[in-house]
Amino acid sequence: MTKDPNTLTCQEFQAQLPELVGSGENVAAHPHLRTCPLCRALLTDLETIAEAARQLFPTQQPKEDLWKRIESAIEKEESSSSQD
Ligand SMILES: [Zn+2]
């Protein structure tokens, strides 16, 4: 069964978010964002990261590859900040 995008939980939406952003869709127009300030803020963060990544990796990489770089950068950051 296909889920109505209006009834996505934050968790479900956020699970899709990197894919949505990476696909070049207009994520800001997603129905979930109209009702959820939390995820709007998250998207703003992701876009800031993505923009920074574009400047860090200005070569014409496939978007998928870019997201892998972003994800691994986030993971590194998380693991380095969780280790004291
Ligand atoms: Zn949400």
PDB file of the backbone (N, CA, C, O) and the ligand in Angstrom, with CONECT records:
HET     ZN  A 101       1
ATOM      1  N   MET A   1       0.834  -1.207   0.000  1.00  0.00           N
ATOM      2  CA  MET A   1       0.000   0.000   0.000  1.00  0.00           C
ATOM      3  C   MET A   1       0.870   1.258   0.000  1.00  0.00           C
ATOM      4  O   MET A   1       1.825   1.374   0.767  1.00  0.00           O
ATOM      5  N   THR A   2       0.524   2.171  -0.856  1.00  0.00           N
ATOM      6  CA  THR A   2       1.269   3.422  -0.894  1.00  0.00           C
ATOM      7  C   THR A   2       0.763   4.356   0.195  1.00  0.00           C
ATOM      8  O   THR A   2      -0.440   4.541   0.381  1.00  0.00           O
ATOM      9  N   LYS A   3       1.716   4.933   0.904  1.00  0.00           N
ATOM     10  CA  LYS A   3       1.325   5.830   1.987  1.00  0.00           C
ATOM     11  C   LYS A   3       1.031   7.225   1.460  1.00  0.00           C
ATOM     12  O   LYS A   3       1.735   7.740   0.591  1.00  0.00           O
ATOM     13  N   ASP A   4       0.014   7.808   1.984  1.00  0.00           N
ATOM     14  CA  ASP A   4      -0.266   9.209   1.688  1.00  0.00           C
ATOM     15  C   ASP A   4       0.866  10.058   2.284  1.00  0.00           C
ATOM     16  O   ASP A   4       1.142   9.966   3.480  1.00  0.00           O
ATOM     17  N   PRO A   5       1.519  10.882   1.458  1.00  0.00           N
ATOM     18  CA  PRO A   5       2.632  11.676   1.999  1.00  0.00           C
ATOM     19  C   PRO A   5       2.215  12.606   3.125  1.00  0.00           C
ATOM     20  O   PRO A   5       3.052  13.047   3.914  1.00  0.00           O
ATOM     21  N   ASN A   6       0.926  12.906   3.204  1.00  0.00           N
ATOM     22  CA  ASN A   6       0.442  13.779   4.277  1.00  0.00           C
ATOM     23  C   ASN A   6       0.452  13.100   5.638  1.00  0.00           C
ATOM     24  O   ASN A   6       0.416  13.766   6.673  1.00  0.00           O
ATOM     25  N   THR A   7       0.500  11.766   5.632  1.00  0.00           N
ATOM     26  CA  THR A   7       0.420  11.052   6.900  1.00  0.00           C
ATOM     27  C   THR A   7       1.754  10.460   7.317  1.00  0.00           C
ATOM     28  O   THR A   7       1.819   9.656   8.247  1.00  0.00           O
ATOM     29  N   LEU A   8       2.813  10.855   6.634  1.00  0.00           N
ATOM     30  CA  LEU A   8       4.136  10.367   7.028  1.00  0.00           C
ATOM     31  C   LEU A   8       4.470  10.841   8.439  1.00  0.00           C
ATOM     32  O   LEU A   8       4.150  11.965   8.826  1.00  0.00           O
ATOM     33  N   THR A   9       5.109   9.975   9.188  1.00  0.00           N
ATOM     34  CA  THR A   9       5.670  10.427  10.452  1.00  0.00           C
ATOM     35  C   THR A   9       7.003  11.119  10.159  1.00  0.00           C
ATOM     36  O   THR A   9       7.559  10.994   9.068  1.00  0.00           O
ATOM     37  N   CYS A  10       7.498  11.848  11.153  1.00  0.00           N
ATOM     38  CA  CYS A  10       8.783  12.523  10.987  1.00  0.00           C
ATOM     39  C   CYS A  10       9.868  11.510  10.651  1.00  0.00           C
ATOM     40  O   CYS A  10      10.729  11.757   9.807  1.00  0.00           O
ATOM     41  N   GLN A  11       9.814  10.371  11.323  1.00  0.00           N
ATOM     42  CA  GLN A  11      10.825   9.338  11.107  1.00  0.00           C
ATOM     43  C   GLN A  11      10.787   8.859   9.658  1.00  0.00           C
ATOM     44  O   GLN A  11      11.826   8.701   9.017  1.00  0.00           O
ATOM     45  N   GLU A  12       9.591   8.633   9.158  1.00  0.00           N
ATOM     46  CA  GLU A  12       9.443   8.163   7.782  1.00  0.00           C
ATOM     47  C   GLU A  12       9.901   9.226   6.793  1.00  0.00           C
ATOM     48  O   GLU A  12      10.588   8.940   5.813  1.00  0.00           O
ATOM     49  N   PHE A  13       9.508  10.438   7.074  1.00  0.00           N
ATOM     50  CA  PHE A  13       9.897  11.527   6.189  1.00  0.00           C
ATOM     51  C   PHE A  13      11.418  11.696   6.173  1.00  0.00           C
ATOM     52  O   PHE A  13      12.031  11.844   5.117  1.00  0.00           O
ATOM     53  N   GLN A  14      12.002  11.671   7.356  1.00  0.00           N
ATOM     54  CA  GLN A  14      13.441  11.893   7.449  1.00  0.00           C
ATOM     55  C   GLN A  14      14.235  10.765   6.799  1.00  0.00           C
ATOM     56  O   GLN A  14      15.335  10.976   6.289  1.00  0.00           O
ATOM     57  N   ALA A  15      13.657   9.560   6.826  1.00  0.00           N
ATOM     58  CA  ALA A  15      14.303   8.436   6.166  1.00  0.00           C
ATOM     59  C   ALA A  15      14.374   8.659   4.651  1.00  0.00           C
ATOM     60  O   ALA A  15      15.300   8.200   3.983  1.00  0.00           O
ATOM     61  N   GLN A  16      13.386   9.365   4.135  1.00  0.00           N
ATOM     62  CA  GLN A  16      13.333   9.626   2.690  1.00  0.00           C
ATOM     63  C   GLN A  16      14.106  10.878   2.305  1.00  0.00           C
ATOM     64  O   GLN A  16      14.435  11.082   1.136  1.00  0.00           O
ATOM     65  N   LEU A  17      14.386  11.701   3.280  1.00  0.00           N
ATOM     66  CA  LEU A  17      14.866  13.047   2.990  1.00  0.00           C
ATOM     67  C   LEU A  17      16.153  13.084   2.142  1.00  0.00           C
ATOM     68  O   LEU A  17      16.199  13.811   1.150  1.00  0.00           O
ATOM     69  N   PRO A  18      17.185  12.328   2.503  1.00  0.00           N
ATOM     70  CA  PRO A  18      18.395  12.383   1.672  1.00  0.00           C
ATOM     71  C   PRO A  18      18.120  12.002   0.224  1.00  0.00           C
ATOM     72  O   PRO A  18      18.679  12.583  -0.706  1.00  0.00           O
ATOM     73  N   GLU A  19      17.243  11.009   0.053  1.00  0.00           N
ATOM     74  CA  GLU A  19      16.883  10.561  -1.286  1.00  0.00           C
ATOM     75  C   GLU A  19      16.144  11.673  -2.048  1.00  0.00           C
ATOM     76  O   GLU A  19      16.415  11.934  -3.221  1.00  0.00           O
ATOM     77  N   LEU A  20      15.218  12.305  -1.356  1.00  0.00           N
ATOM     78  CA  LEU A  20      14.447  13.388  -1.974  1.00  0.00           C
ATOM     79  C   LEU A  20      15.361  14.542  -2.382  1.00  0.00           C
ATOM     80  O   LEU A  20      15.268  15.060  -3.495  1.00  0.00           O
ATOM     81  N   VAL A  21      16.237  14.931  -1.472  1.00  0.00           N
ATOM     82  CA  VAL A  21      17.160  16.031  -1.760  1.00  0.00           C
ATOM     83  C   VAL A  21      18.096  15.629  -2.890  1.00  0.00           C
ATOM     84  O   VAL A  21      18.345  16.403  -3.814  1.00  0.00           O
ATOM     85  N   GLY A  22      18.614  14.400  -2.803  1.00  0.00           N
ATOM     86  CA  GLY A  22      19.556  13.918  -3.807  1.00  0.00           C
ATOM     87  C   GLY A  22      18.938  13.791  -5.186  1.00  0.00           C
ATOM     88  O   GLY A  22      19.631  13.916  -6.196  1.00  0.00           O
ATOM     89  N   SER A  23      17.635  13.542  -5.231  1.00  0.00           N
ATOM     90  CA  SER A  23      16.965  13.364  -6.515  1.00  0.00           C
ATOM     91  C   SER A  23      16.711  14.703  -7.198  1.00  0.00           C
ATOM     92  O   SER A  23      16.302  14.739  -8.358  1.00  0.00           O
ATOM     93  N   GLY A  24      16.947  15.794  -6.492  1.00  0.00           N
ATOM     94  CA  GLY A  24      16.761  17.114  -7.081  1.00  0.00           C
ATOM     95  C   GLY A  24      15.305  17.567  -7.070  1.00  0.00           C
ATOM     96  O   GLY A  24      14.960  18.582  -7.675  1.00  0.00           O
ATOM     97  N   GLU A  25      14.459  16.815  -6.385  1.00  0.00           N
ATOM     98  CA  GLU A  25      13.061  17.228  -6.275  1.00  0.00           C
ATOM     99  C   GLU A  25      12.940  18.473  -5.409  1.00  0.00           C
ATOM    100  O   GLU A  25      13.827  18.791  -4.617  1.00  0.00           O
ATOM    101  N   ASN A  26      11.829  19.166  -5.578  1.00  0.00           N
ATOM    102  CA  ASN A  26      11.586  20.324  -4.734  1.00  0.00           C
ATOM    103  C   ASN A  26      11.062  19.840  -3.386  1.00  0.00           C
ATOM    104  O   ASN A  26       9.855  19.759  -3.158  1.00  0.00           O
ATOM    105  N   VAL A  27      11.999  19.522  -2.506  1.00  0.00           N
ATOM    106  CA  VAL A  27      11.634  18.929  -1.219  1.00  0.00           C
ATOM    107  C   VAL A  27      10.832  19.908  -0.369  1.00  0.00           C
ATOM    108  O   VAL A  27       9.969  19.510   0.413  1.00  0.00           O
ATOM    109  N   ALA A  28      11.130  21.187  -0.536  1.00  0.00           N
ATOM    110  CA  ALA A  28      10.441  22.208   0.265  1.00  0.00           C
ATOM    111  C   ALA A  28       8.934  22.196   0.023  1.00  0.00           C
ATOM    112  O   ALA A  28       8.164  22.687   0.848  1.00  0.00           O
ATOM    113  N   ALA A  29       8.518  21.636  -1.110  1.00  0.00           N
ATOM    114  CA  ALA A  29       7.090  21.579  -1.429  1.00  0.00           C
ATOM    115  C   ALA A  29       6.429  20.314  -0.897  1.00  0.00           C
ATOM    116  O   ALA A  29       5.235  20.102  -1.106  1.00  0.00           O
ATOM    117  N   HIS A  30       7.193  19.479  -0.214  1.00  0.00           N
ATOM    118  CA  HIS A  30       6.646  18.222   0.301  1.00  0.00           C
ATOM    119  C   HIS A  30       5.542  18.502   1.325  1.00  0.00           C
ATOM    120  O   HIS A  30       5.696  19.364   2.191  1.00  0.00           O
ATOM    121  N   PRO A  31       4.432  17.772   1.222  1.00  0.00           N
ATOM    122  CA  PRO A  31       3.300  18.012   2.141  1.00  0.00           C
ATOM    123  C   PRO A  31       3.676  17.924   3.614  1.00  0.00           C
ATOM    124  O   PRO A  31       3.137  18.661   4.440  1.00  0.00           O
ATOM    125  N   HIS A  32       4.590  17.034   3.940  1.00  0.00           N
ATOM    126  CA  HIS A  32       4.961  16.892   5.349  1.00  0.00           C
ATOM    127  C   HIS A  32       5.538  18.195   5.905  1.00  0.00           C
ATOM    128  O   HIS A  32       5.311  18.547   7.062  1.00  0.00           O
ATOM    129  N   LEU A  33       6.288  18.901   5.058  1.00  0.00           N
ATOM    130  CA  LEU A  33       6.950  20.118   5.528  1.00  0.00           C
ATOM    131  C   LEU A  33       5.958  21.249   5.811  1.00  0.00           C
ATOM    132  O   LEU A  33       6.241  22.169   6.579  1.00  0.00           O
ATOM    133  N   ARG A  34       4.797  21.157   5.175  1.00  0.00           N
ATOM    134  CA  ARG A  34       3.803  22.209   5.406  1.00  0.00           C
ATOM    135  C   ARG A  34       3.244  22.132   6.814  1.00  0.00           C
ATOM    136  O   ARG A  34       2.770  23.126   7.363  1.00  0.00           O
ATOM    137  N   THR A  35       3.304  20.935   7.395  1.00  0.00           N
ATOM    138  CA  THR A  35       2.708  20.756   8.723  1.00  0.00           C
ATOM    139  C   THR A  35       3.760  20.544   9.802  1.00  0.00           C
ATOM    140  O   THR A  35       3.424  20.444  10.982  1.00  0.00           O
ATOM    141  N   CYS A  36       5.030  20.475   9.410  1.00  0.00           N
ATOM    142  CA  CYS A  36       6.039  20.085  10.392  1.00  0.00           C
ATOM    143  C   CYS A  36       7.237  21.024  10.412  1.00  0.00           C
ATOM    144  O   CYS A  36       8.153  20.878   9.602  1.00  0.00           O
ATOM    145  N   PRO A  37       7.239  21.990  11.332  1.00  0.00           N
ATOM    146  CA  PRO A  37       8.355  22.937  11.446  1.00  0.00           C
ATOM    147  C   PRO A  37       9.667  22.239  11.773  1.00  0.00           C
ATOM    148  O   PRO A  37      10.744  22.700  11.394  1.00  0.00           O
ATOM    149  N   LEU A  38       9.561  21.112  12.487  1.00  0.00           N
ATOM    150  CA  LEU A  38      10.750  20.364  12.884  1.00  0.00           C
ATOM    151  C   LEU A  38      11.516  19.882  11.655  1.00  0.00           C
ATOM    152  O   LEU A  38      12.732  20.048  11.558  1.00  0.00           O
ATOM    153  N   CYS A  39      10.790  19.292  10.733  1.00  0.00           N
ATOM    154  CA  CYS A  39      11.431  18.760   9.535  1.00  0.00           C
ATOM    155  C   CYS A  39      11.834  19.883   8.579  1.00  0.00           C
ATOM    156  O   CYS A  39      12.786  19.737   7.811  1.00  0.00           O
ATOM    157  N   ARG A  40      11.108  21.003   8.627  1.00  0.00           N
ATOM    158  CA  ARG A  40      11.534  22.160   7.828  1.00  0.00           C
ATOM    159  C   ARG A  40      12.912  22.620   8.286  1.00  0.00           C
ATOM    160  O   ARG A  40      13.783  22.926   7.472  1.00  0.00           O
ATOM    161  N   ALA A  41      13.094  22.665   9.605  1.00  0.00           N
ATOM    162  CA  ALA A  41      14.390  23.070  10.159  1.00  0.00           C
ATOM    163  C   ALA A  41      15.475  22.072   9.775  1.00  0.00           C
ATOM    164  O   ALA A  41      16.604  22.449   9.462  1.00  0.00           O
ATOM    165  N   LEU A  42      15.113  20.801   9.804  1.00  0.00           N
ATOM    166  CA  LEU A  42      16.071  19.762   9.427  1.00  0.00           C
ATOM    167  C   LEU A  42      16.479  19.919   7.966  1.00  0.00           C
ATOM    168  O   LEU A  42      17.654  19.789   7.622  1.00  0.00           O
ATOM    169  N   LEU A  43      15.501  20.198   7.115  1.00  0.00           N
ATOM    170  CA  LEU A  43      15.789  20.375   5.694  1.00  0.00           C
ATOM    171  C   LEU A  43      16.731  21.556   5.482  1.00  0.00           C
ATOM    172  O   LEU A  43      17.656  21.491   4.672  1.00  0.00           O
ATOM    173  N   THR A  44      16.482  22.632   6.220  1.00  0.00           N
ATOM    174  CA  THR A  44      17.357  23.796   6.120  1.00  0.00           C
ATOM    175  C   THR A  44      18.792  23.416   6.469  1.00  0.00           C
ATOM    176  O   THR A  44      19.738  23.828   5.798  1.00  0.00           O
ATOM    177  N   ASP A  45      18.939  22.624   7.532  1.00  0.00           N
ATOM    178  CA  ASP A  45      20.265  22.142   7.928  1.00  0.00           C
ATOM    179  C   ASP A  45      20.901  21.314   6.818  1.00  0.00           C
ATOM    180  O   ASP A  45      22.066  21.502   6.469  1.00  0.00           O
ATOM    181  N   LEU A  46      20.113  20.397   6.274  1.00  0.00           N
ATOM    182  CA  LEU A  46      20.630  19.515   5.226  1.00  0.00           C
ATOM    183  C   LEU A  46      21.046  20.315   4.000  1.00  0.00           C
ATOM    184  O   LEU A  46      22.066  20.028   3.373  1.00  0.00           O
ATOM    185  N   GLU A  47      20.246  21.322   3.666  1.00  0.00           N
ATOM    186  CA  GLU A  47      20.579  22.132   2.499  1.00  0.00           C
ATOM    187  C   GLU A  47      21.853  22.925   2.733  1.00  0.00           C
ATOM    188  O   GLU A  47      22.648  23.129   1.815  1.00  0.00           O
ATOM    189  N   THR A  48      22.041  23.369   3.968  1.00  0.00           N
ATOM    190  CA  THR A  48      23.266  24.074   4.307  1.00  0.00           C
ATOM    191  C   THR A  48      24.467  23.149   4.158  1.00  0.00           C
ATOM    192  O   THR A  48      25.506  23.537   3.624  1.00  0.00           O
ATOM    193  N   ILE A  49      24.307  21.906   4.645  1.00  0.00           N
ATOM    194  CA  ILE A  49      25.371  20.918   4.518  1.00  0.00           C
ATOM    195  C   ILE A  49      25.626  20.604   3.044  1.00  0.00           C
ATOM    196  O   ILE A  49      26.772  20.530   2.599  1.00  0.00           O
ATOM    197  N   ALA A  50      24.540  20.420   2.300  1.00  0.00           N
ATOM    198  CA  ALA A  50      24.675  20.074   0.878  1.00  0.00           C
ATOM    199  C   ALA A  50      25.366  21.199   0.112  1.00  0.00           C
ATOM    200  O   ALA A  50      26.197  20.952  -0.761  1.00  0.00           O
ATOM    201  N   GLU A  51      25.014  22.422   0.448  1.00  0.00           N
ATOM    202  CA  GLU A  51      25.629  23.567  -0.218  1.00  0.00           C
ATOM    203  C   GLU A  51      27.119  23.633   0.118  1.00  0.00           C
ATOM    204  O   GLU A  51      27.949  23.877  -0.757  1.00  0.00           O
ATOM    205  N   ALA A  52      27.445  23.415   1.381  1.00  0.00           N
ATOM    206  CA  ALA A  52      28.845  23.398   1.783  1.00  0.00           C
ATOM    207  C   ALA A  52      29.590  22.282   1.073  1.00  0.00           C
ATOM    208  O   ALA A  52      30.738  22.452   0.661  1.00  0.00           O
ATOM    209  N   ALA A  53      28.931  21.138   0.932  1.00  0.00           N
ATOM    210  CA  ALA A  53      29.559  19.996   0.265  1.00  0.00           C
ATOM    211  C   ALA A  53      29.799  20.298  -1.208  1.00  0.00           C
ATOM    212  O   ALA A  53      30.817  19.893  -1.769  1.00  0.00           O
ATOM    213  N   ARG A  54      28.878  21.000  -1.827  1.00  0.00           N
ATOM    214  CA  ARG A  54      29.055  21.374  -3.234  1.00  0.00           C
ATOM    215  C   ARG A  54      30.291  22.255  -3.388  1.00  0.00           C
ATOM    216  O   ARG A  54      31.010  22.175  -4.384  1.00  0.00           O
ATOM    217  N   GLN A  55      30.519  23.081  -2.401  1.00  0.00           N
ATOM    218  CA  GLN A  55      31.688  23.953  -2.477  1.00  0.00           C
ATOM    219  C   GLN A  55      32.968  23.187  -2.164  1.00  0.00           C
ATOM    220  O   GLN A  55      34.037  23.501  -2.687  1.00  0.00           O
ATOM    221  N   LEU A  56      32.844  22.178  -1.307  1.00  0.00           N
ATOM    222  CA  LEU A  56      34.004  21.359  -0.973  1.00  0.00           C
ATOM    223  C   LEU A  56      34.360  20.403  -2.115  1.00  0.00           C
ATOM    224  O   LEU A  56      35.531  20.134  -2.382  1.00  0.00           O
ATOM    225  N   PHE A  57      33.318  19.901  -2.776  1.00  0.00           N
ATOM    226  CA  PHE A  57      33.521  18.936  -3.868  1.00  0.00           C
ATOM    227  C   PHE A  57      32.906  19.497  -5.145  1.00  0.00           C
ATOM    228  O   PHE A  57      31.853  19.040  -5.589  1.00  0.00           O
ATOM    229  N   PRO A  58      33.568  20.489  -5.728  1.00  0.00           N
ATOM    230  CA  PRO A  58      32.934  21.205  -6.838  1.00  0.00           C
ATOM    231  C   PRO A  58      32.925  20.449  -8.162  1.00  0.00           C
ATOM    232  O   PRO A  58      32.324  20.910  -9.132  1.00  0.00           O
ATOM    233  N   THR A  59      33.570  19.319  -8.211  1.00  0.00           N
ATOM    234  CA  THR A  59      33.566  18.553  -9.456  1.00  0.00           C
ATOM    235  C   THR A  59      32.180  17.980  -9.709  1.00  0.00           C
ATOM    236  O   THR A  59      31.355  17.894  -8.799  1.00  0.00           O
ATOM    237  N   GLN A  60      31.935  17.594 -10.941  1.00  0.00           N
ATOM    238  CA  GLN A  60      30.593  17.149 -11.304  1.00  0.00           C
ATOM    239  C   GLN A  60      30.382  15.706 -10.894  1.00  0.00           C
ATOM    240  O   GLN A  60      30.355  14.803 -11.731  1.00  0.00           O
ATOM    241  N   GLN A  61      30.234  15.503  -9.614  1.00  0.00           N
ATOM    242  CA  GLN A  61      29.964  14.171  -9.093  1.00  0.00           C
ATOM    243  C   GLN A  61      28.478  13.869  -9.235  1.00  0.00           C
ATOM    244  O   GLN A  61      27.642  14.770  -9.163  1.00  0.00           O
ATOM    245  N   PRO A  62      28.157  12.599  -9.437  1.00  0.00           N
ATOM    246  CA  PRO A  62      26.733  12.244  -9.361  1.00  0.00           C
ATOM    247  C   PRO A  62      26.197  12.587  -7.980  1.00  0.00           C
ATOM    248  O   PRO A  62      26.924  12.502  -6.989  1.00  0.00           O
ATOM    249  N   LYS A  63      24.926  12.977  -7.911  1.00  0.00           N
ATOM    250  CA  LYS A  63      24.372  13.407  -6.636  1.00  0.00           C
ATOM    251  C   LYS A  63      24.409  12.298  -5.595  1.00  0.00           C
ATOM    252  O   LYS A  63      24.621  12.550  -4.409  1.00  0.00           O
ATOM    253  N   GLU A  64      24.204  11.083  -6.048  1.00  0.00           N
ATOM    254  CA  GLU A  64      24.251   9.953  -5.128  1.00  0.00           C
ATOM    255  C   GLU A  64      25.593   9.890  -4.407  1.00  0.00           C
ATOM    256  O   GLU A  64      25.678   9.681  -3.197  1.00  0.00           O
ATOM    257  N   ASP A  65      26.623  10.079  -5.202  1.00  0.00           N
ATOM    258  CA  ASP A  65      27.972  10.038  -4.652  1.00  0.00           C
ATOM    259  C   ASP A  65      28.168  11.187  -3.665  1.00  0.00           C
ATOM    260  O   ASP A  65      28.807  11.030  -2.625  1.00  0.00           O
ATOM    261  N   LEU A  66      27.613  12.328  -4.007  1.00  0.00           N
ATOM    262  CA  LEU A  66      27.712  13.485  -3.117  1.00  0.00           C
ATOM    263  C   LEU A  66      27.084  13.167  -1.772  1.00  0.00           C
ATOM    264  O   LEU A  66      27.639  13.485  -0.719  1.00  0.00           O
ATOM    265  N   TRP A  67      25.893  12.521  -1.823  1.00  0.00           N
ATOM    266  CA  TRP A  67      25.225  12.208  -0.557  1.00  0.00           C
ATOM    267  C   TRP A  67      26.014  11.207   0.252  1.00  0.00           C
ATOM    268  O   TRP A  67      26.021  11.271   1.481  1.00  0.00           O
ATOM    269  N   LYS A  68      26.681  10.281  -0.419  1.00  0.00           N
ATOM    270  CA  LYS A  68      27.526   9.339   0.325  1.00  0.00           C
ATOM    271  C   LYS A  68      28.637  10.088   1.037  1.00  0.00           C
ATOM    272  O   LYS A  68      28.975   9.784   2.181  1.00  0.00           O
ATOM    273  N   ARG A  69      29.198  11.069   0.349  1.00  0.00           N
ATOM    274  CA  ARG A  69      30.256  11.876   0.969  1.00  0.00           C
ATOM    275  C   ARG A  69      29.705  12.649   2.164  1.00  0.00           C
ATOM    276  O   ARG A  69      30.334  12.717   3.221  1.00  0.00           O
ATOM    277  N   ILE A  70      28.522  13.229   1.978  1.00  0.00           N
ATOM    278  CA  ILE A  70      27.912  13.995   3.078  1.00  0.00           C
ATOM    279  C   ILE A  70      27.635  13.075   4.262  1.00  0.00           C
ATOM    280  O   ILE A  70      27.934  13.400   5.411  1.00  0.00           O
ATOM    281  N   GLU A  71      27.056  11.916   3.949  1.00  0.00           N
ATOM    282  CA  GLU A  71      26.722  10.986   5.017  1.00  0.00           C
ATOM    283  C   GLU A  71      27.959  10.529   5.770  1.00  0.00           C
ATOM    284  O   GLU A  71      27.957  10.455   6.999  1.00  0.00           O
ATOM    285  N   SER A  72      29.012  10.223   5.030  1.00  0.00           N
ATOM    286  CA  SER A  72      30.221   9.769   5.714  1.00  0.00           C
ATOM    287  C   SER A  72      30.851  10.915   6.497  1.00  0.00           C
ATOM    288  O   SER A  72      31.453  10.699   7.549  1.00  0.00           O
ATOM    289  N   ALA A  73      30.712  12.131   5.981  1.00  0.00           N
ATOM    290  CA  ALA A  73      31.225  13.290   6.722  1.00  0.00           C
ATOM    291  C   ALA A  73      30.456  13.476   8.020  1.00  0.00           C
ATOM    292  O   ALA A  73      31.042  13.783   9.058  1.00  0.00           O
ATOM    293  N   ILE A  74      29.134  13.287   7.959  1.00  0.00           N
ATOM    294  CA  ILE A  74      28.303  13.413   9.157  1.00  0.00           C
ATOM    295  C   ILE A  74      28.668  12.313  10.156  1.00  0.00           C
ATOM    296  O   ILE A  74      28.808  12.568  11.352  1.00  0.00           O
ATOM    297  N   GLU A  75      28.818  11.097   9.653  1.00  0.00           N
ATOM    298  CA  GLU A  75      29.184   9.979  10.525  1.00  0.00           C
ATOM    299  C   GLU A  75      30.506  10.239  11.233  1.00  0.00           C
ATOM    300  O   GLU A  75      30.651   9.995  12.430  1.00  0.00           O
ATOM    301  N   LYS A  76      31.462  10.738  10.466  1.00  0.00           N
ATOM    302  CA  LYS A  76      32.773  11.035  11.058  1.00  0.00           C
ATOM    303  C   LYS A  76      32.623  12.065  12.168  1.00  0.00           C
ATOM    304  O   LYS A  76      33.195  11.942  13.251  1.00  0.00           O
ATOM    305  N   GLU A  77      31.817  13.101  11.848  1.00  0.00           N
ATOM    306  CA  GLU A  77      31.620  14.156  12.819  1.00  0.00           C
ATOM    307  C   GLU A  77      30.957  13.606  14.080  1.00  0.00           C
ATOM    308  O   GLU A  77      31.350  13.933  15.200  1.00  0.00           O
ATOM    309  N   GLU A  78      29.946  12.768  13.876  1.00  0.00           N
ATOM    310  CA  GLU A  78      29.230  12.197  15.008  1.00  0.00           C
ATOM    311  C   GLU A  78      30.139  11.308  15.846  1.00  0.00           C
ATOM    312  O   GLU A  78      30.136  11.383  17.074  1.00  0.00           O
ATOM    313  N   SER A  79      30.920  10.463  15.169  1.00  0.00           N
ATOM    314  CA  SER A  79      31.754   9.542  15.933  1.00  0.00           C
ATOM    315  C   SER A  79      32.882  10.303  16.639  1.00  0.00           C
ATOM    316  O   SER A  79      33.301   9.919  17.732  1.00  0.00           O
ATOM    317  N   SER A  80      33.373  11.383  16.013  1.00  0.00           N
ATOM    318  CA  SER A  80      34.449  12.114  16.672  1.00  0.00           C
ATOM    319  C   SER A  80      33.925  12.916  17.855  1.00  0.00           C
ATOM    320  O   SER A  80      34.647  13.124  18.831  1.00  0.00           O
ATOM    321  N   SER A  81      32.649  13.377  17.776  1.00  0.00           N
ATOM    322  CA  SER A  81      32.130  14.163  18.885  1.00  0.00           C
ATOM    323  C   SER A  81      31.638  13.269  20.016  1.00  0.00           C
ATOM    324  O   SER A  81      31.546  13.708  21.163  1.00  0.00           O
ATOM    325  N   SER A  82      31.319  12.010  19.695  1.00  0.00           N
ATOM    326  CA  SER A  82      30.856  11.114  20.763  1.00  0.00           C
ATOM    327  C   SER A  82      32.027  10.499  21.513  1.00  0.00           C
ATOM    328  O   SER A  82      31.887  10.043  22.648  1.00  0.00           O
ATOM    329  N   GLN A  83      33.177  10.493  20.864  1.00  0.00           N
ATOM    330  CA  GLN A  83      34.365  10.005  21.576  1.00  0.00           C
ATOM    331  C   GLN A  83      35.002  11.158  22.327  1.00  0.00           C
ATOM    332  O   GLN A  83      35.185  12.250  21.790  1.00  0.00           O
ATOM    333  N   ASP A  84      35.327  10.900  23.544  1.00  0.00           N
ATOM    334  CA  ASP A  84      35.907  11.997  24.330  1.00  0.00           C
ATOM    335  C   ASP A  84      37.417  11.979  24.255  1.00  0.00           C
ATOM    336  O   ASP A  84      38.075  12.829  24.854  1.00  0.00           O
TER     337      ASP A  84
HETATM  338 ZN    ZN A 101       8.298  16.051  10.571  1.00  0.00          ZN2+
END
